[in-house]
Amino acid sequence: MVTKKTQKTSFESSLKRLEAIVEALEGGKVPLDEAVDLYEEGIRISRECADRLKATELKIRKLAKSAGENLEASETEEG
């Protein structure tokens, strides 16, 4: 049986791949066609990571709310 966890790449693995893509593109030694493909992959991974972070934040807020906590940060706490 394949679990949800094994079906998806972990957030950390996605982030490492994204970092490798950025390094390759910044290095400037990638042929144009490959650079475009890497850029496209990087955009996709970036969106996936952002979506995961949003989903995780929502889950944490729901858990905290059910525990009676308020995670709303004031502007002074964020900066």
N, C-alpha and C positions, 0 to 999 in steps of 0.2 A: 504494500500500500504506500502510495506517495503522499506525504504530508504537505501541507501548505508551505511549511518552512523549506522543504527541499525543492519545491517547484520554483521558487523565486530566489534570485540572487540576494544575498544579505545586503543590508544598507552599507555596511563597511566594505564589502567587496565592490559594490557599485561605486562607492566613493574612491576607492583605490584605482579602479579602472578610469574614472573621470580624471583623477590626478595624472595618470599615465598618458592619457590623451592630451591633456594640457601641456605636459612636458614635451611630448612629441611635436605638437603644433608650435610651441614656443621655440623649439630647437631649430626650426626652419629647414630641416633636411628631409622633409617628407615631400614626395612628389605631389603636385597639385591635386590630381584625382584622389589620391589617398587622403590628402588633407581635408578635402571636402567630405569624404566618407567619415573620417574621424570627427570632424566638426558636427556632422549630422548625428553621429552616435553620441557625442558629448551632450548635445542639446537634449536628446531623448533621455539619457541617463540623468541629466540635471533635473528635468521635469519629474522623472520618477522619484528621485531623492526628495525633491520639494514636496511631492504628494505624500510620500511616506512620513516626512516630518510633520506635515499638517495633520495627517491621520493619527499619528502618535500623540501630538499635542491635544487633539480632541479627546482621545481616549484617556489621557492623563487628567484632563479637566473633568471628564465625566466621573472618573474614579474618585477624584478629589471631592467633587460635589456630593457624591454618594457618601463620602466619609465626613461631610460637613465642613470641608475646607473651602476657602476662596483663593484661587490662584491669580486673580486679577492683579497685575503689577501696576503700581503707580509709575508715573514717568520718572520719579526720582529713584525708584528701585531699578529701573531698566538701564539707566545710564551710569 
